[in-house]
């Protein structure tokens, strides 16, 4: 059982769906959504939220700074 | 054990990492996955960490990053094509207590602005140069740049760059490392979290060198241009790792602080 739980908050309307965060995620949490945002991009979202450890790797490589990362200890 | 819902985690007190306040809320005009976005972000974070927002003046180039003044909440100037180091020289000499940096692409710095950058570095101006090298002219539609790799197809070299026709790619960073005026020359990239952290450290050092007045700091960021390279953002990162890093190896090329220390040791021994 993991001792930390993380979560990311993606600004859907600003995400351009480049997918760089998907390859940066060590626990394969992020996928591109099937829906599109106002610009027509498939935005990034948490497909597998239980696995998130709040490492902030996705937010570090995000070119548009749309990811905010939160973490709690359990 | 009670299940934890995402809304319980997403609270202000649990914040780990978010957008820095130096970055404005304007939507970046860069293509999806562009390295400029990450580079802007780490420059903004460094400015925030050093607490120099009101003392920093950026000089933006001509190229994709010409509109950088829309995204970083600091003072900016916009230079003619390639002339950012000349403008930064004047700014720094008039306001020596300010932090002045230029933000240039390879088409701006290595081609039309090659003379300006070489002489600014040779004079050892106390400025920081951030050089984003994606081996192509991105804004104008993917033409061949001086830094384009051999064999790389672009709009103006559709059969790949050839030595006989186009000459060799220019390693401008290696040239600059030879000049005595420069204090710090390094080559970094921003495609992985580890690389972003290293690049941020390098940029921070570049800004700190301005306070020490030890010469020019030159930071090259090897980056991607997914639109110009006609690849997806993730594929262009992979292509960069496979091809660009062979010709443009990462790491410090010159760190005069260390060199000075060794020289100093020579005298006391």
Interface residues (C-beta under 8 A of the other chain):
Chain A: X5 X6 X7 X9 X14 X16 X17 X18 X19 X20 X22 X23 X24 X41 X46 X49 X54 X55 X56 X57 X59 X60 X61 X62 X63 X64 X65 X66 X67 X68 X69 X70 X71 X72 X74
Chain B: X4 X6 X8 X9 X10 X11 X14 X15 X16 X17 X18 X19 X20 X23 X27 X28 X30 X31 X32 X33 X34 X35 X36 X37 X38 X41 X190 X191 X192 X193 X196 X197 X226 X232 X233 X234 X237
